Amino acid sequence: DDGNGNTLVDSYTTVDLQYRLETPLGLKNIDIALGLLNAFDEPPPIVDTFLGYDAKTHDPRGQLWYLQLSYAI
């Protein structure tokens, strides 16, 4: 952390997962994806700032699920 006397910041590793399905349901070009960001709900390392974490490189939201549907003509 060069803004605070070059103190060390703990490592931050997250696991992201995605399952994608291309549907053969008679409708062409439909994709369905189900995903999980930060699967193990790893908190960002603490940094001595107003927010308590480095907002430029870390995500404080924790575990996030998503569903994505896409269709192409």
PDB file of N, CA, C, O and CB in Angstrom:
ATOM      1  N   ASP A   1       0.859  -1.179   0.000  1.00  0.00           N
ATOM      2  CA  ASP A   1       0.000   0.000   0.000  1.00  0.00           C
ATOM      3  C   ASP A   1       0.896   1.229   0.000  1.00  0.00           C
ATOM      4  O   ASP A   1       1.330   1.672   1.063  1.00  0.00           O
ATOM      5  CB  ASP A   1      -0.972   0.005   1.231  1.00  0.00           C
ATOM      6  N   ASP A   2       1.178   1.784  -1.165  1.00  0.00           N
ATOM      7  CA  ASP A   2       2.105   2.903  -1.262  1.00  0.00           C
ATOM      8  C   ASP A   2       1.538   4.199  -0.696  1.00  0.00           C
ATOM      9  O   ASP A   2       2.295   5.144  -0.474  1.00  0.00           O
ATOM     10  CB  ASP A   2       2.496   3.111  -2.694  1.00  0.00           C
ATOM     11  N   GLY A   3       0.238   4.274  -0.457  1.00  0.00           N
ATOM     12  CA  GLY A   3      -0.351   5.465   0.141  1.00  0.00           C
ATOM     13  C   GLY A   3      -0.232   5.503   1.647  1.00  0.00           C
ATOM     14  O   GLY A   3      -0.502   6.532   2.267  1.00  0.00           O
ATOM     15  N   ASN A   4       0.165   4.403   2.237  1.00  0.00           N
ATOM     16  CA  ASN A   4       0.267   4.310   3.695  1.00  0.00           C
ATOM     17  C   ASN A   4       1.607   3.734   4.113  1.00  0.00           C
ATOM     18  O   ASN A   4       1.655   2.738   4.836  1.00  0.00           O
ATOM     19  CB  ASN A   4      -0.867   3.454   4.257  1.00  0.00           C
ATOM     20  N   GLY A   5       2.687   4.341   3.673  1.00  0.00           N
ATOM     21  CA  GLY A   5       4.023   3.937   4.101  1.00  0.00           C
ATOM     22  C   GLY A   5       4.478   2.600   3.561  1.00  0.00           C
ATOM     23  O   GLY A   5       5.286   1.924   4.198  1.00  0.00           O
ATOM     24  N   ASN A   6       3.986   2.204   2.410  1.00  0.00           N
ATOM     25  CA  ASN A   6       4.360   0.935   1.771  1.00  0.00           C
ATOM     26  C   ASN A   6       4.086  -0.281   2.650  1.00  0.00           C
ATOM     27  O   ASN A   6       4.863  -1.235   2.640  1.00  0.00           O
ATOM     28  CB  ASN A   6       5.824   0.961   1.400  1.00  0.00           C
ATOM     29  N   THR A   7       3.000  -0.259   3.405  1.00  0.00           N
ATOM     30  CA  THR A   7       2.630  -1.422   4.206  1.00  0.00           C
ATOM     31  C   THR A   7       2.140  -2.534   3.285  1.00  0.00           C
ATOM     32  O   THR A   7       1.604  -2.272   2.209  1.00  0.00           O
ATOM     33  CB  THR A   7       1.542  -1.053   5.250  1.00  0.00           C
ATOM     34  N   LEU A   8       2.328  -3.769   3.715  1.00  0.00           N
ATOM     35  CA  LEU A   8       1.898  -4.906   2.912  1.00  0.00           C
ATOM     36  C   LEU A   8       0.389  -5.089   2.978  1.00  0.00           C
ATOM     37  O   LEU A   8      -0.229  -4.889   4.024  1.00  0.00           O
ATOM     38  CB  LEU A   8       2.599  -6.175   3.374  1.00  0.00           C
ATOM     39  N   VAL A   9      -0.189  -5.467   1.860  1.00  0.00           N
ATOM     40  CA  VAL A   9      -1.620  -5.760   1.771  1.00  0.00           C
ATOM     41  C   VAL A   9      -1.753  -7.266   1.582  1.00  0.00           C
ATOM     42  O   VAL A   9      -1.057  -7.850   0.752  1.00  0.00           O
ATOM     43  CB  VAL A   9      -2.315  -4.962   0.589  1.00  0.00           C
ATOM     44  N   ASP A  10      -2.642  -7.897   2.345  1.00  0.00           N
ATOM     45  CA  ASP A  10      -2.855  -9.341   2.221  1.00  0.00           C
ATOM     46  C   ASP A  10      -3.280  -9.707   0.808  1.00  0.00           C
ATOM     47  O   ASP A  10      -3.850  -8.888   0.087  1.00  0.00           O
ATOM     48  CB  ASP A  10      -3.908  -9.819   3.228  1.00  0.00           C
ATOM     49  N   SER A  11      -2.997 -10.945   0.420  1.00  0.00           N
ATOM     50  CA  SER A  11      -3.396 -11.419  -0.903  1.00  0.00           C
ATOM     51  C   SER A  11      -4.923 -11.536  -0.980  1.00  0.00           C
ATOM     52  O   SER A  11      -5.605 -11.636   0.040  1.00  0.00           O
ATOM     53  CB  SER A  11      -2.728 -12.785  -1.219  1.00  0.00           C
ATOM     54  N   TYR A  12      -5.432 -11.521  -2.196  1.00  0.00           N
ATOM     55  CA  TYR A  12      -6.882 -11.564  -2.414  1.00  0.00           C
ATOM     56  C   TYR A  12      -7.133 -12.412  -3.646  1.00  0.00           C
ATOM     57  O   TYR A  12      -6.921 -11.960  -4.771  1.00  0.00           O
ATOM     58  CB  TYR A  12      -7.494 -10.121  -2.582  1.00  0.00           C
ATOM     59  N   THR A  13      -7.582 -13.637  -3.436  1.00  0.00           N
ATOM     60  CA  THR A  13      -7.855 -14.551  -4.528  1.00  0.00           C
ATOM     61  C   THR A  13      -9.307 -14.994  -4.426  1.00  0.00           C
ATOM     62  O   THR A  13      -9.768 -15.409  -3.363  1.00  0.00           O
ATOM     63  CB  THR A  13      -6.889 -15.771  -4.500  1.00  0.00           C
ATOM     64  N   THR A  14     -10.020 -14.903  -5.537  1.00  0.00           N
ATOM     65  CA  THR A  14     -11.406 -15.350  -5.557  1.00  0.00           C
ATOM     66  C   THR A  14     -11.567 -16.434  -6.621  1.00  0.00           C
ATOM     67  O   THR A  14     -10.765 -16.535  -7.549  1.00  0.00           O
ATOM     68  CB  THR A  14     -12.371 -14.161  -5.826  1.00  0.00           C
ATOM     69  N   VAL A  15     -12.612 -17.237  -6.470  1.00  0.00           N
ATOM     70  CA  VAL A  15     -12.945 -18.281  -7.436  1.00  0.00           C
ATOM     71  C   VAL A  15     -14.273 -17.911  -8.068  1.00  0.00           C
ATOM     72  O   VAL A  15     -15.265 -17.696  -7.372  1.00  0.00           O
ATOM     73  CB  VAL A  15     -13.010 -19.700  -6.763  1.00  0.00           C
ATOM     74  N   ASP A  16     -14.284 -17.837  -9.400  1.00  0.00           N
ATOM     75  CA  ASP A  16     -15.500 -17.544 -10.152  1.00  0.00           C
ATOM     76  C   ASP A  16     -15.870 -18.790 -10.956  1.00  0.00           C
ATOM     77  O   ASP A  16     -15.005 -19.438 -11.544  1.00  0.00           O
ATOM     78  CB  ASP A  16     -15.307 -16.297 -11.090  1.00  0.00           C
ATOM     79  N   LEU A  17     -17.168 -19.119 -10.976  1.00  0.00           N
ATOM     80  CA  LEU A  17     -17.652 -20.308 -11.666  1.00  0.00           C
ATOM     81  C   LEU A  17     -18.757 -19.922 -12.645  1.00  0.00           C
ATOM     82  O   LEU A  17     -19.500 -18.968 -12.417  1.00  0.00           O
ATOM     83  CB  LEU A  17     -18.163 -21.359 -10.655  1.00  0.00           C
ATOM     84  N   GLN A  18     -18.853 -20.686 -13.750  1.00  0.00           N
ATOM     85  CA  GLN A  18     -19.939 -20.451 -14.699  1.00  0.00           C
ATOM     86  C   GLN A  18     -20.298 -21.773 -15.372  1.00  0.00           C
ATOM     87  O   GLN A  18     -19.421 -22.538 -15.774  1.00  0.00           O
ATOM     88  CB  GLN A  18     -19.539 -19.375 -15.760  1.00  0.00           C
ATOM     89  N   TYR A  19     -21.603 -22.029 -15.488  1.00  0.00           N
ATOM     90  CA  TYR A  19     -22.118 -23.164 -16.253  1.00  0.00           C
ATOM     91  C   TYR A  19     -22.919 -22.587 -17.400  1.00  0.00           C
ATOM     92  O   TYR A  19     -23.815 -21.770 -17.188  1.00  0.00           O
ATOM     93  CB  TYR A  19     -22.992 -24.132 -15.366  1.00  0.00           C
ATOM     94  N   ARG A  20     -22.602 -23.006 -18.613  1.00  0.00           N
ATOM     95  CA  ARG A  20     -23.245 -22.448 -19.799  1.00  0.00           C
ATOM     96  C   ARG A  20     -23.924 -23.568 -20.565  1.00  0.00           C
ATOM     97  O   ARG A  20     -23.352 -24.644 -20.741  1.00  0.00           O
ATOM     98  CB  ARG A  20     -22.220 -21.708 -20.699  1.00  0.00           C
ATOM     99  N   LEU A  21     -25.157 -23.316 -21.024  1.00  0.00           N
ATOM    100  CA  LEU A  21     -25.948 -24.293 -21.753  1.00  0.00           C
ATOM    101  C   LEU A  21     -26.412 -23.681 -23.064  1.00  0.00           C
ATOM    102  O   LEU A  21     -27.031 -22.617 -23.083  1.00  0.00           O
ATOM    103  CB  LEU A  21     -27.154 -24.772 -20.911  1.00  0.00           C
ATOM    104  N   GLU A  22     -26.106 -24.367 -24.162  1.00  0.00           N
ATOM    105  CA  GLU A  22     -26.636 -23.972 -25.458  1.00  0.00           C
ATOM    106  C   GLU A  22     -27.837 -24.866 -25.720  1.00  0.00           C
ATOM    107  O   GLU A  22     -27.690 -26.080 -25.865  1.00  0.00           O
ATOM    108  CB  GLU A  22     -25.552 -24.090 -26.605  1.00  0.00           C
ATOM    109  N   THR A  23     -29.015 -24.279 -25.782  1.00  0.00           N
ATOM    110  CA  THR A  23     -30.249 -25.051 -25.801  1.00  0.00           C
ATOM    111  C   THR A  23     -30.608 -25.568 -27.190  1.00  0.00           C
ATOM    112  O   THR A  23     -30.584 -24.813 -28.161  1.00  0.00           O
ATOM    113  CB  THR A  23     -31.376 -24.217 -25.270  1.00  0.00           C
ATOM    114  N   PRO A  24     -30.938 -26.847 -27.283  1.00  0.00           N
ATOM    115  CA  PRO A  24     -31.447 -27.418 -28.526  1.00  0.00           C
ATOM    116  C   PRO A  24     -32.971 -27.539 -28.479  1.00  0.00           C
ATOM    117  O   PRO A  24     -33.517 -28.566 -28.881  1.00  0.00           O
ATOM    118  CB  PRO A  24     -30.808 -28.795 -28.787  1.00  0.00           C
ATOM    119  N   LEU A  25     -33.653 -26.524 -28.002  1.00  0.00           N
ATOM    120  CA  LEU A  25     -35.099 -26.586 -27.778  1.00  0.00           C
ATOM    121  C   LEU A  25     -35.916 -26.183 -29.000  1.00  0.00           C
ATOM    122  O   LEU A  25     -37.069 -25.777 -28.859  1.00  0.00           O
ATOM    123  CB  LEU A  25     -35.471 -25.703 -26.621  1.00  0.00           C
ATOM    124  N   GLY A  26     -35.348 -26.286 -30.182  1.00  0.00           N
ATOM    125  CA  GLY A  26     -36.053 -25.857 -31.376  1.00  0.00           C
ATOM    126  C   GLY A  26     -35.888 -24.372 -31.632  1.00  0.00           C
ATOM    127  O   GLY A  26     -36.249 -23.890 -32.706  1.00  0.00           O
ATOM    128  N   LEU A  27     -35.357 -23.646 -30.683  1.00  0.00           N
ATOM    129  CA  LEU A  27     -35.096 -22.225 -30.848  1.00  0.00           C
ATOM    130  C   LEU A  27     -33.593 -22.064 -31.036  1.00  0.00           C
ATOM    131  O   LEU A  27     -32.814 -22.434 -30.158  1.00  0.00           O
ATOM    132  CB  LEU A  27     -35.620 -21.390 -29.619  1.00  0.00           C
ATOM    133  N   LYS A  28     -33.192 -21.526 -32.148  1.00  0.00           N
ATOM    134  CA  LYS A  28     -31.767 -21.408 -32.448  1.00  0.00           C
ATOM    135  C   LYS A  28     -31.117 -20.295 -31.641  1.00  0.00           C
ATOM    136  O   LYS A  28     -31.750 -19.303 -31.280  1.00  0.00           O
ATOM    137  CB  LYS A  28     -31.559 -21.160 -33.934  1.00  0.00           C
ATOM    138  N   ASN A  29     -29.848 -20.490 -31.374  1.00  0.00           N
ATOM    139  CA  ASN A  29     -28.991 -19.444 -30.819  1.00  0.00           C
ATOM    140  C   ASN A  29     -29.421 -18.902 -29.462  1.00  0.00           C
ATOM    141  O   ASN A  29     -29.299 -17.704 -29.206  1.00  0.00           O
ATOM    142  CB  ASN A  29     -28.923 -18.327 -31.769  1.00  0.00           C
ATOM    143  N   ILE A  30     -29.913 -19.760 -28.608  1.00  0.00           N
ATOM    144  CA  ILE A  30     -30.240 -19.355 -27.242  1.00  0.00           C
ATOM    145  C   ILE A  30     -29.203 -19.956 -26.304  1.00  0.00           C
ATOM    146  O   ILE A  30     -28.969 -21.164 -26.317  1.00  0.00           O
ATOM    147  CB  ILE A  30     -31.686 -19.804 -26.843  1.00  0.00           C
ATOM    148  N   ASP A  31     -28.590 -19.114 -25.497  1.00  0.00           N
ATOM    149  CA  ASP A  31     -27.619 -19.555 -24.503  1.00  0.00           C
ATOM    150  C   ASP A  31     -28.102 -19.146 -23.114  1.00  0.00           C
ATOM    151  O   ASP A  31     -28.629 -18.051 -22.919  1.00  0.00           O
ATOM    152  CB  ASP A  31     -26.213 -18.960 -24.796  1.00  0.00           C
ATOM    153  N   ILE A  32     -27.912 -20.040 -22.166  1.00  0.00           N
ATOM    154  CA  ILE A  32     -28.248 -19.772 -20.772  1.00  0.00           C
ATOM    155  C   ILE A  32     -26.983 -19.998 -19.949  1.00  0.00           C
ATOM    156  O   ILE A  32     -26.327 -21.030 -20.088  1.00  0.00           O
ATOM    157  CB  ILE A  32     -29.434 -20.685 -20.271  1.00  0.00           C
ATOM    158  N   ALA A  33     -26.645 -19.048 -19.103  1.00  0.00           N
ATOM    159  CA  ALA A  33     -25.464 -19.192 -18.246  1.00  0.00           C
ATOM    160  C   ALA A  33     -25.861 -18.888 -16.806  1.00  0.00           C
ATOM    161  O   ALA A  33     -26.580 -17.927 -16.533  1.00  0.00           O
ATOM    162  CB  ALA A  33     -24.305 -18.250 -18.713  1.00  0.00           C
ATOM    163  N   LEU A  34     -25.387 -19.712 -15.909  1.00  0.00           N
ATOM    164  CA  LEU A  34     -25.567 -19.502 -14.478  1.00  0.00           C
ATOM    165  C   LEU A  34     -24.170 -19.380 -13.888  1.00  0.00           C
ATOM    166  O   LEU A  34     -23.314 -20.235 -14.119  1.00  0.00           O
ATOM    167  CB  LEU A  34     -26.396 -20.675 -13.799  1.00  0.00           C
ATOM    168  N   GLY A  35     -23.944 -18.321 -13.131  1.00  0.00           N
ATOM    169  CA  GLY A  35     -22.602 -18.083 -12.624  1.00  0.00           C
ATOM    170  C   GLY A  35     -22.576 -17.679 -11.168  1.00  0.00           C
ATOM    171  O   GLY A  35     -23.584 -17.288 -10.580  1.00  0.00           O
ATOM    172  N   LEU A  36     -21.388 -17.790 -10.612  1.00  0.00           N
ATOM    173  CA  LEU A  36     -21.148 -17.442  -9.225  1.00  0.00           C
ATOM    174  C   LEU A  36     -19.804 -16.723  -9.156  1.00  0.00           C
ATOM    175  O   LEU A  36     -18.772 -17.292  -9.511  1.00  0.00           O
ATOM    176  CB  LEU A  36     -21.172 -18.710  -8.301  1.00  0.00           C
ATOM    177  N   LEU A  37     -19.820 -15.487  -8.704  1.00  0.00           N
ATOM    178  CA  LEU A  37     -18.599 -14.716  -8.520  1.00  0.00           C
ATOM    179  C   LEU A  37     -18.215 -14.761  -7.052  1.00  0.00           C
ATOM    180  O   LEU A  37     -19.075 -14.652  -6.178  1.00  0.00           O
ATOM    181  CB  LEU A  37     -18.778 -13.251  -9.003  1.00  0.00           C
ATOM    182  N   ASN A  38     -16.931 -14.920  -6.777  1.00  0.00           N
ATOM    183  CA  ASN A  38     -16.407 -15.015  -5.418  1.00  0.00           C
ATOM    184  C   ASN A  38     -17.116 -16.153  -4.661  1.00  0.00           C
ATOM    185  O   ASN A  38     -17.769 -15.938  -3.640  1.00  0.00           O
ATOM    186  CB  ASN A  38     -16.587 -13.661  -4.669  1.00  0.00           C
ATOM    187  N   ALA A  39     -16.961 -17.351  -5.195  1.00  0.00           N
ATOM    188  CA  ALA A  39     -17.688 -18.525  -4.705  1.00  0.00           C
ATOM    189  C   ALA A  39     -17.513 -18.782  -3.204  1.00  0.00           C
ATOM    190  O   ALA A  39     -18.441 -19.263  -2.554  1.00  0.00           O
ATOM    191  CB  ALA A  39     -17.244 -19.738  -5.466  1.00  0.00           C
ATOM    192  N   PHE A  40     -16.358 -18.475  -2.655  1.00  0.00           N
ATOM    193  CA  PHE A  40     -16.108 -18.741  -1.235  1.00  0.00           C
ATOM    194  C   PHE A  40     -16.294 -17.503  -0.365  1.00  0.00           C
ATOM    195  O   PHE A  40     -15.893 -17.491   0.799  1.00  0.00           O
ATOM    196  CB  PHE A  40     -14.708 -19.281  -1.051  1.00  0.00           C
ATOM    197  N   ASP A  41     -16.900 -16.464  -0.930  1.00  0.00           N
ATOM    198  CA  ASP A  41     -17.249 -15.239  -0.203  1.00  0.00           C
ATOM    199  C   ASP A  41     -16.043 -14.637   0.521  1.00  0.00           C
ATOM    200  O   ASP A  41     -16.117 -14.293   1.701  1.00  0.00           O
ATOM    201  CB  ASP A  41     -18.362 -15.527   0.802  1.00  0.00           C
ATOM    202  N   GLU A  42     -14.935 -14.519  -0.208  1.00  0.00           N
ATOM    203  CA  GLU A  42     -13.686 -13.991   0.351  1.00  0.00           C
ATOM    204  C   GLU A  42     -13.784 -12.476   0.526  1.00  0.00           C
ATOM    205  O   GLU A  42     -14.039 -11.772  -0.451  1.00  0.00           O
ATOM    206  CB  GLU A  42     -12.483 -14.350  -0.560  1.00  0.00           C
ATOM    207  N   PRO A  43     -13.590 -11.952   1.738  1.00  0.00           N
ATOM    208  CA  PRO A  43     -13.634 -10.501   1.934  1.00  0.00           C
ATOM    209  C   PRO A  43     -12.361  -9.842   1.404  1.00  0.00           C
ATOM    210  O   PRO A  43     -11.302 -10.470   1.402  1.00  0.00           O
ATOM    211  CB  PRO A  43     -13.824 -10.164   3.424  1.00  0.00           C
ATOM    212  N   PRO A  44     -12.446  -8.598   0.959  1.00  0.00           N
ATOM    213  CA  PRO A  44     -11.237  -7.921   0.486  1.00  0.00           C
ATOM    214  C   PRO A  44     -10.295  -7.641   1.656  1.00  0.00           C
ATOM    215  O   PRO A  44     -10.741  -7.493   2.794  1.00  0.00           O
ATOM    216  CB  PRO A  44     -11.597  -6.603  -0.240  1.00  0.00           C
ATOM    217  N   PRO A  45      -8.994  -7.569   1.376  1.00  0.00           N
ATOM    218  CA  PRO A  45      -8.054  -7.261   2.451  1.00  0.00           C
ATOM    219  C   PRO A  45      -8.262  -5.842   2.978  1.00  0.00           C
ATOM    220  O   PRO A  45      -8.673  -4.943   2.245  1.00  0.00           O
ATOM    221  CB  PRO A  45      -6.613  -7.434   1.964  1.00  0.00           C
ATOM    222  N   ILE A  46      -7.974  -5.669   4.235  1.00  0.00           N
ATOM    223  CA  ILE A  46      -8.149  -4.368   4.884  1.00  0.00           C
ATOM    224  C   ILE A  46      -6.991  -3.451   4.507  1.00  0.00           C
ATOM    225  O   ILE A  46      -5.823  -3.831   4.588  1.00  0.00           O
ATOM    226  CB  ILE A  46      -8.242  -4.524   6.429  1.00  0.00           C
ATOM    227  N   VAL A  47      -7.340  -2.247   4.096  1.00  0.00           N
ATOM    228  CA  VAL A  47      -6.365  -1.217   3.744  1.00  0.00           C
ATOM    229  C   VAL A  47      -6.760   0.042   4.502  1.00  0.00           C
ATOM    230  O   VAL A  47      -7.949   0.319   4.664  1.00  0.00           O
ATOM    231  CB  VAL A  47      -6.311  -0.964   2.181  1.00  0.00           C
ATOM    232  N   ASP A  48      -5.800   0.789   4.957  1.00  0.00           N
ATOM    233  CA  ASP A  48      -6.063   1.989   5.747  1.00  0.00           C
ATOM    234  C   ASP A  48      -6.504   3.141   4.841  1.00  0.00           C
ATOM    235  O   ASP A  48      -5.727   4.045   4.532  1.00  0.00           O
ATOM    236  CB  ASP A  48      -4.809   2.391   6.553  1.00  0.00           C
ATOM    237  N   THR A  49      -7.779   3.083   4.423  1.00  0.00           N
ATOM    238  CA  THR A  49      -8.393   4.137   3.616  1.00  0.00           C
ATOM    239  C   THR A  49      -9.755   4.458   4.203  1.00  0.00           C
ATOM    240  O   THR A  49     -10.179   3.837   5.178  1.00  0.00           O
ATOM    241  CB  THR A  49      -8.518   3.711   2.119  1.00  0.00           C
ATOM    242  N   PHE A  50     -10.437   5.424   3.615  1.00  0.00           N
ATOM    243  CA  PHE A  50     -11.768   5.817   4.077  1.00  0.00           C
ATOM    244  C   PHE A  50     -12.741   4.638   4.016  1.00  0.00           C
ATOM    245  O   PHE A  50     -13.549   4.458   4.927  1.00  0.00           O
ATOM    246  CB  PHE A  50     -12.302   6.988   3.236  1.00  0.00           C
ATOM    247  N   LEU A  51     -12.671   3.832   2.949  1.00  0.00           N
ATOM    248  CA  LEU A  51     -13.586   2.702   2.777  1.00  0.00           C
ATOM    249  C   LEU A  51     -13.117   1.437   3.501  1.00  0.00           C
ATOM    250  O   LEU A  51     -13.921   0.544   3.768  1.00  0.00           O
ATOM    251  CB  LEU A  51     -13.756   2.405   1.306  1.00  0.00           C
ATOM    252  N   GLY A  52     -11.835   1.359   3.815  1.00  0.00           N
ATOM    253  CA  GLY A  52     -11.308   0.182   4.485  1.00  0.00           C
ATOM    254  C   GLY A  52     -10.811  -0.889   3.533  1.00  0.00           C
ATOM    255  O   GLY A  52     -10.350  -1.938   3.982  1.00  0.00           O
ATOM    256  N   TYR A  53     -10.891  -0.654   2.230  1.00  0.00           N
ATOM    257  CA  TYR A  53     -10.389  -1.579   1.216  1.00  0.00           C
ATOM    258  C   TYR A  53      -9.957  -0.754   0.012  1.00  0.00           C
ATOM    259  O   TYR A  53     -10.299   0.424  -0.092  1.00  0.00           O
ATOM    260  CB  TYR A  53     -11.473  -2.647   0.817  1.00  0.00           C
ATOM    261  N   ASP A  54      -9.203  -1.369  -0.900  1.00  0.00           N
ATOM    262  CA  ASP A  54      -8.746  -0.676  -2.102  1.00  0.00           C
ATOM    263  C   ASP A  54      -9.828  -0.778  -3.177  1.00  0.00           C
ATOM    264  O   ASP A  54      -9.969  -1.820  -3.817  1.00  0.00           O
ATOM    265  CB  ASP A  54      -7.396  -1.272  -2.615  1.00  0.00           C
ATOM    266  N   ALA A  55     -10.584   0.287  -3.376  1.00  0.00           N
ATOM    267  CA  ALA A  55     -11.717   0.281  -4.301  1.00  0.00           C
ATOM    268  C   ALA A  55     -11.299   0.144  -5.761  1.00  0.00           C
ATOM    269  O   ALA A  55     -12.134  -0.177  -6.607  1.00  0.00           O
ATOM    270  CB  ALA A  55     -12.516   1.541  -4.128  1.00  0.00           C
ATOM    271  N   LYS A  56     -10.042   0.376  -6.072  1.00  0.00           N
ATOM    272  CA  LYS A  56      -9.568   0.249  -7.455  1.00  0.00           C
ATOM    273  C   LYS A  56      -9.295  -1.198  -7.849  1.00  0.00           C
ATOM    274  O   LYS A  56      -9.365  -1.539  -9.030  1.00  0.00           O
ATOM    275  CB  LYS A  56      -8.309   1.070  -7.649  1.00  0.00           C
ATOM    276  N   THR A  57      -8.988  -2.043  -6.887  1.00  0.00           N
ATOM    277  CA  THR A  57      -8.614  -3.420  -7.223  1.00  0.00           C
ATOM    278  C   THR A  57      -9.435  -4.500  -6.521  1.00  0.00           C
ATOM    279  O   THR A  57      -9.367  -5.660  -6.927  1.00  0.00           O
ATOM    280  CB  THR A  57      -7.184  -3.626  -6.900  1.00  0.00           C
ATOM    281  N   HIS A  58     -10.194  -4.173  -5.505  1.00  0.00           N
ATOM    282  CA  HIS A  58     -10.942  -5.185  -4.760  1.00  0.00           C
ATOM    283  C   HIS A  58     -12.439  -4.910  -4.822  1.00  0.00           C
ATOM    284  O   HIS A  58     -12.874  -3.774  -5.009  1.00  0.00           O
ATOM    285  CB  HIS A  58     -10.474  -5.233  -3.302  1.00  0.00           C
ATOM    286  N   ASP A  59     -13.210  -5.973  -4.660  1.00  0.00           N
ATOM    287  CA  ASP A  59     -14.666  -5.888  -4.716  1.00  0.00           C
ATOM    288  C   ASP A  59     -15.242  -6.247  -3.344  1.00  0.00           C
ATOM    289  O   ASP A  59     -15.062  -7.377  -2.892  1.00  0.00           O
ATOM    290  CB  ASP A  59     -15.238  -6.829  -5.821  1.00  0.00           C
ATOM    291  N   PRO A  60     -15.927  -5.323  -2.672  1.00  0.00           N
ATOM    292  CA  PRO A  60     -16.432  -5.598  -1.324  1.00  0.00           C
ATOM    293  C   PRO A  60     -17.787  -6.313  -1.292  1.00  0.00           C
ATOM    294  O   PRO A  60     -18.284  -6.628  -0.211  1.00  0.00           O
ATOM    295  CB  PRO A  60     -16.543  -4.312  -0.568  1.00  0.00           C
ATOM    296  N   ARG A  61     -18.385  -6.571  -2.441  1.00  0.00           N
ATOM    297  CA  ARG A  61     -19.752  -7.092  -2.459  1.00  0.00           C
ATOM    298  C   ARG A  61     -19.879  -8.543  -2.017  1.00  0.00           C
ATOM    299  O   ARG A  61     -20.980  -8.979  -1.680  1.00  0.00           O
ATOM    300  CB  ARG A  61     -20.311  -6.956  -3.825  1.00  0.00           C
ATOM    301  N   GLY A  62     -18.796  -9.301  -2.009  1.00  0.00           N
ATOM    302  CA  GLY A  62     -18.877 -10.699  -1.579  1.00  0.00           C
ATOM    303  C   GLY A  62     -19.398 -11.593  -2.682  1.00  0.00           C
ATOM    304  O   GLY A  62     -19.206 -11.317  -3.866  1.00  0.00           O
ATOM    305  N   GLN A  63     -20.059 -12.667  -2.286  1.00  0.00           N
ATOM    306  CA  GLN A  63     -20.544 -13.673  -3.227  1.00  0.00           C
ATOM    307  C   GLN A  63     -21.718 -13.143  -4.048  1.00  0.00           C
ATOM    308  O   GLN A  63     -22.660 -12.574  -3.496  1.00  0.00           O
ATOM    309  CB  GLN A  63     -20.956 -14.943  -2.481  1.00  0.00           C
ATOM    310  N   LEU A  64     -21.659 -13.331  -5.367  1.00  0.00           N
ATOM    311  CA  LEU A  64     -22.722 -12.870  -6.264  1.00  0.00           C
ATOM    312  C   LEU A  64     -23.121 -13.980  -7.228  1.00  0.00           C
ATOM    313  O   LEU A  64     -22.268 -14.575  -7.886  1.00  0.00           O
ATOM    314  CB  LEU A  64     -22.272 -11.619  -7.047  1.00  0.00           C
ATOM    315  N   TRP A  65     -24.411 -14.253  -7.307  1.00  0.00           N
ATOM    316  CA  TRP A  65     -24.953 -15.191  -8.291  1.00  0.00           C
ATOM    317  C   TRP A  65     -25.501 -14.389  -9.468  1.00  0.00           C
ATOM    318  O   TRP A  65     -25.955 -13.258  -9.297  1.00  0.00           O
ATOM    319  CB  TRP A  65     -26.069 -16.100  -7.660  1.00  0.00           C
ATOM    320  N   TYR A  66     -25.458 -14.973 -10.653  1.00  0.00           N
ATOM    321  CA  TYR A  66     -26.079 -14.322 -11.804  1.00  0.00           C
ATOM    322  C   TYR A  66     -26.638 -15.353 -12.773  1.00  0.00           C
ATOM    323  O   TYR A  66     -26.177 -16.492 -12.834  1.00  0.00           O
ATOM    324  CB  TYR A  66     -25.072 -13.418 -12.518  1.00  0.00           C
ATOM    325  N   LEU A  67     -27.641 -14.923 -13.527  1.00  0.00           N
ATOM    326  CA  LEU A  67     -28.252 -15.705 -14.589  1.00  0.00           C
ATOM    327  C   LEU A  67     -28.208 -14.856 -15.841  1.00  0.00           C
ATOM    328  O   LEU A  67     -28.637 -13.703 -15.831  1.00  0.00           O
ATOM    329  CB  LEU A  67     -29.718 -16.136 -14.233  1.00  0.00           C
ATOM    330  N   GLN A  68     -27.694 -15.421 -16.917  1.00  0.00           N
ATOM    331  CA  GLN A  68     -27.562 -14.676 -18.152  1.00  0.00           C
ATOM    332  C   GLN A  68     -28.266 -15.429 -19.269  1.00  0.00           C
ATOM    333  O   GLN A  68     -28.013 -16.613 -19.490  1.00  0.00           O
ATOM    334  CB  GLN A  68     -26.081 -14.438 -18.499  1.00  0.00           C
ATOM    335  N   LEU A  69     -29.144 -14.735 -19.965  1.00  0.00           N
ATOM    336  CA  LEU A  69     -29.839 -15.296 -21.122  1.00  0.00           C
ATOM    337  C   LEU A  69     -29.439 -14.502 -22.342  1.00  0.00           C
ATOM    338  O   LEU A  69     -29.453 -13.271 -22.309  1.00  0.00           O
ATOM    339  CB  LEU A  69     -31.383 -15.281 -20.929  1.00  0.00           C
ATOM    340  N   SER A  70     -29.081 -15.182 -23.425  1.00  0.00           N
ATOM    341  CA  SER A  70     -28.743 -14.461 -24.650  1.00  0.00           C
ATOM    342  C   SER A  70     -29.375 -15.149 -25.831  1.00  0.00           C
ATOM    343  O   SER A  70     -29.492 -16.374 -25.865  1.00  0.00           O
ATOM    344  CB  SER A  70     -27.223 -14.364 -24.838  1.00  0.00           C
ATOM    345  N   TYR A  71     -29.785 -14.353 -26.804  1.00  0.00           N
ATOM    346  CA  TYR A  71     -30.433 -14.836 -28.015  1.00  0.00           C
ATOM    347  C   TYR A  71     -29.846 -14.092 -29.191  1.00  0.00           C
ATOM    348  O   TYR A  71     -29.729 -12.866 -29.172  1.00  0.00           O
ATOM    349  CB  TYR A  71     -31.974 -14.654 -27.950  1.00  0.00           C
ATOM    350  N   ALA A  72     -29.482 -14.832 -30.205  1.00  0.00           N
ATOM    351  CA  ALA A  72     -28.959 -14.215 -31.426  1.00  0.00           C
ATOM    352  C   ALA A  72     -29.822 -14.632 -32.604  1.00  0.00           C
ATOM    353  O   ALA A  72     -30.237 -15.786 -32.717  1.00  0.00           O
ATOM    354  CB  ALA A  72     -27.476 -14.612 -31.666  1.00  0.00           C
ATOM    355  N   ILE A  73     -30.078 -13.688 -33.460  1.00  0.00           N
ATOM    356  CA  ILE A  73     -30.928 -13.963 -34.642  1.00  0.00           C
ATOM    357  C   ILE A  73     -30.091 -14.582 -35.736  1.00  0.00           C
ATOM    358  O   ILE A  73     -30.607 -14.889 -36.810  1.00  0.00           O
ATOM    359  CB  ILE A  73     -31.611 -12.666 -35.164  1.00  0.00           C
TER     360      ILE A  73
END
